[in-house]
Amino acid sequence: MIETIAEPSSTPSGQEALTRVVHDIEVTASRAGWDHAPSLYALVPTAQLLTQEDLPADVAAQLRSEWDGTDSHLSAIIQEDLPADELEEMLEHLAWPDVVAGAALTVERIIVPPEVEAAAPEDPDEAIEFISSHPARTEVRLAVGVLRSGETWSALRARPFDSDDQVGQGPNLVPGLVSALLASFAPVTDEDDAARG
């Protein structure tokens, strides 16, 4: 009996497509510089976008120039800027149309070592002031993406090391934001509809 060996697939997986689009979003954000409001992106299969009859010719040309020809390739469509306050809570109440395969977010944050965070005052306003002015603080930009099917990817760039080869990446660097974005794809229940109404 002769065994046949399957040819390796040349089609990127959902995880590979997500990793690539989050990388592209992070690089684009880095070119825009620092001190920007959070930005939200809908991640839509490029192949589906190109089937839209009302797609402007210049947009279609741009999409085709970036498309790898596969069904899994994703394009990021920027939504309106978001308020930085209570970001996670706001994300959990979003809802996406079926054509949207995933979502991504860029946001700037200040991080401090765990011992500094533990020493912060209990009052939220005082804690923000304490952390924002602490000499051990580091400003970072996060790019976080998720797919409806559950894949996740994050990229982190620190302002003191603002270089493309100094970007940390991984599936769950910021669990809170990842969970909030995933929650925006959770099935809507009757109770959710009542709460939103």
Secondary structure, DSSP 4 states (H G I P E B T S, - for coil): -PPP-PPPP-SPPHHHHHHHHHHHHHHHHHHH-SS---EEEEEEEHHHHTT-TT--HHHHHHHHHH--S-TT-EEEEE-----STTHHHHHHT----TT--EEEEEEEEEE--HHHHHTS-SSHHHHHHHHHT-TT-EEEEEEEEEETTS-EEEEEEEGGG-SGGG-EEETTSSHHHHHHHHHTTSPPPHHHHHHH-
